[in-house]
């Protein structure tokens, strides 16, 4: 889901209306989780590291547009990076090429 800001709402849309679209086939998810996740994400992307727990921000993560969720399924820090299927390989490669991921 995404919120439709009043500045781009169509004449037949209410400002701040919610539009629901199935983007399943257009989206991939990478997870960074575990005890070292917060330190790694801090090195990779300061904007992502600043996301409060159980919140999401749309940011550039290593130059790739991403919806980044700050979550935890294990009790340790976790991040989900929701990116376009067209960008997922690029982001994967950039994460592993970063010195902090070595």
Buried (B, 14 or more C-beta within 10 A) or exposed (E): EEEBEEEEBEEEEEEEEEEEEEEEEEBBEBEBBEEEBBEBBEEBBEEBBEBEEEEBBEBEBBEBEBBBBBBBEEEEBBBBBBBBEEBBEBBBEBBEEBEEEE
